[in-house]
Amino acid sequence: MNTPRTSTPTLIAAMRALARDIESPDGVASAAILEAAERLERMRRYLTTAEHEKGSAGWPEWFRSAVKKEIE
């Protein structure tokens, strides 16, 4: 199955919305989804910083391409 790729910012926003809207008796589902969204946002920030501010000239082309794809 080919599922269309959602942009990373859209995915983060969707996960945060799900964390707000999901109801579970102990709150574990919402907490896990929110934590995943926060980790994804943090990793996106780190990759963006590495790509733009630290320079990536020493990175292999395949890695530069992968980073660019993940921060979109």
N, C-alpha and C positions, 0 to 999 in steps of 0.2 A: 504494500500500500504506500502511495506517495502522499504524505501529508504536507500541505504548504507550510513553509517556515514562517513563524511569527517573529517580528522584530523583538530584540531583547527588551527594550523599554516597554513594549506592549505586553510582553509576557510577564514582566515584573509587576506592572500595573494590574494585570488580570489576577495574578497570584495574591496581591494585596487585597483586591476586591473579594476574592474567594475567602480569604482568611477572615474578613469582616462578616461575610454572609453565611458561612457554614456554621451550623449549629450542632454541637456535640455535647453530651452531658458533662464531660470532663474538660473540654476545651483543647484537648491534645491535637486534634486535626487542625484547628485554626492556628495553634501555636506552631505546628510543624510547617504549615504552608507559609506562614509569615516569616519564619526563620529562613526557609528556602529562598523566599523573595529577597530578604535582606542580604543573604550570602551572594545571591546572583548579582544584586546591585553592587555590592562591594567588589566582587571579582570584575565586573564590568568597569568600575572606576579604576581598579589597579591596571587592567589591561589597557585602558584608554591612556592612563598616565604613562605607562611603559611605551606605548606606541608613539605618543606625541611629544612627551617631554624628555624622556630619557634617551630617545633615539633607538632605532631598531636596525641600524645598518649592519650590525654584526649577526643579526638573526638570519637563519636560513630562509629562503623565499617561501617554502611551504609553511613555516611557522608564522611569518608575517601575514600570509594570506589567511591562515587559520584565525589569528588574532583579529584581523580586520572583520572577518565574517562573524565572529562571536560578539564583537562590541556593537554591531549594527542593531 
